[in-house]
Amino acid sequence: MRKLVYFIASSLDGFIAGPDGADPTGPDGFWPITESYVQHLVTEYPETLPAPARAALGVTAEGTHFDTVLEGRRTYEIGLKVGLANAYPHLRHLVFSRTLAESPDPGVELVAGDPVETVRELKQQDGKDIWLVGGGELAAALFGEIDRLVVKLSPLTIGNGIPLFSRGAAFDPTGWHLSEHTVLENGPLFLTYDRGTPTA
């Protein structure tokens, strides 16, 4: 069965964006983008690069992990504000929103229904894993459906901002085990956690 994977960059103090929710990797962002970080994405997770970055880097490789991406309306609107209606045309792209009446791009599917029900249906379909790109509110709503966390842990603290899971998340202590890790030179750690205890 397909897995739902929350593949997300986080600061050391657990934030995925600043208080304004703007793109931390954008032109005015604070996120450190190192050469080793970009190269690791190109090599291991090429499908997670948005279309403009793929074009600039000459990346044509199809997804090695994911063929579907999910995001909430606020995260989606970060791209819209800079004229990018579909950052991931190479993936099936679903945006969860009860307020957007019409998709700004034919390649973007709007979902007004229950995210949990939608993800459970997606998991039953054939294909590669499903990438949850954010944000914190959608991640909180889907917490029980997340099978794997891939945290790009940046050597950075920001003090305040949008947390990994929104404050509306239910209190639900859950065990995860570290199944893989990559340490990049002058960059973040890529930490892969699977839900539950490791199997023998």
N, C-alpha and C positions, 0 to 999 in steps of 0.2 A: 504494500500500500504506500502511496505517496506520503511524504512527510511535509508538515508545515514548518518552515525554517525562518526564524527571526534573525536575519542577517543585517546587523546594525552596527554603526560606529558609536562608541560611548567614551565619555571622558572618565578619568579615574574616579570621579565622584558621582558617576551614574547618570550623566545627562547626555542627551542625543542632539540637543540644540540649545541655543540661548533662550532667554525669556521671551523674545519676540517671535520665536519659532522659525526665523529665517534660515536659509541654507548655510550651515557653518563652513561648507567647502566652497562657497561662492566667492566672487571677486572681493567682497568685503568680509569674508568669513575669517574665523579664528582657528580653523582646524589645520594642523600641520600636514601638508601633502608632500611626502617625500618620494624620491625616485624609487626606492625599494617598495614603498607602499603601492604605487601605481603599477610597477612591474609585477608584483604579486597578484594584483587584481587581473591584469592582462593575462597572466599565465594560468591562474587557478579559478578565477571567477569572471571571465570576460563578459558574461551576460549581465552582470550587475553594473557595468558601465553604461551611462546614458548615451543615447545615439550621438550627440555632438562629440563626446569624448571618444567614442569608438571610431568615429570618422577621423578625428584629429590624430589618433594613434594608429590608424590603419588596421583596426581590429575587425576581423570578419568572422572569427570563430563563433560557432553556435554555442549555446549554453552547455557547460559541463555538469552543472548541478540542477539548474532551474529552467522550466519552460513557461512558467506563469508567475506574474508579480501582482501583489495586492498592496493597496495603499488607501489611507483615509483621505478625506476631502482636503484637509488642511495641508497635508504633505503634498498632495497632487497640485494644489494651488501654488506652491513654491515654483514649480515649473511653468505654470500658466502665466505667472506674473512676468516671466522673462520671455514669453512667446513660445514656450515649449509645451504643446498640447499633448504630446505623447513622447515621453523620454525613453520609452522602451518598446519601440515598434517591432523589435525582434522577438518579443515575448507576448504571450496572451496577457493582457493588461486589464485588471479589474480595479475600479475605484468605488469605495463604499461611501455613499452620500444619500441623505434624505432630502437635500436641498437643491442639488443640481438637477435641473429639469431635462437637460439635453446634453449629450456628450459633445465636447468641443472637437473631438477627433473620432473618425469611424473605427479606429483601432482600439479605442478605450471603451470598455463595457462599464456602464454605471450599474451599481447594485444598491437598491434601496432597502432590501430585506435584511434578515438576520445574518450577520457575518458568520456566526457559528454554524448555522445550517448550510450556508454556502460553502464553507470550508469542508465540512463533512462530505458534501456532495463531490467537491473537487478531489478529495482524497480517494474516492472510489473510482475515479476515472483513470485511464491509462496516461502515462506520461512521467516526466521527471518531477522532482520535488517542487514545492510551491514556496516562493520567496515572499515573506512579509517584510516590506521595506519600511513600514511605519505608518503613522506615528504612534506615540505613546498611548493615545486613547484606543486606537484600533488594537494595539498589542494587548492592552488590558482586557478588552472585550474578548479577545481570542486566546487569553492566557492558557485556558484548559486544553486548547487544541494545538498549542505549540509543542512540537516533538523535539526540536533542536534549536539551540541558540548558537549563533556564530557572532561573537562579539569582537569587533575591531577596537581593541582597547588602546586609546590614545594616551601617551605620556603627558597628560594635560588635566588640570582642574579648572573649573569655571565658576564654582560657587553657587550658581543658581541657573535654572533653565527648565527645559522640557525633560522630564525623567524617562528612563527606559520604559517604564510602565506608568501610566497616568495615576494620579492620586485617587482616581475613582476605582482602581482595581480592588478586588476582594482580598481580604487577608487570607492567604492560602499558602502556608509554608510548603515548599516543594523541593525535593532533592534532585540534583543534577550531577552528572559525572563528566569529568573532563575526558573527552575521547580523542582529542587532537589539539596540538598547539604549534604555532609557528612564531618565532621571534625574528623580527625584521631589524636590520641595521638602521639605527636612528629613526625608528618608526614605531608603529603600534604592534601589539601582540594580536595575533589572530587566535582566539580561544573558542574551541568547539565543544559545546556541552550537550549531552543527550539526557533527556528526561529519565529519571529513575536511577536505579543502581546498575552498575555494569554487569553484563552477563558473563558467565565463566567461559 
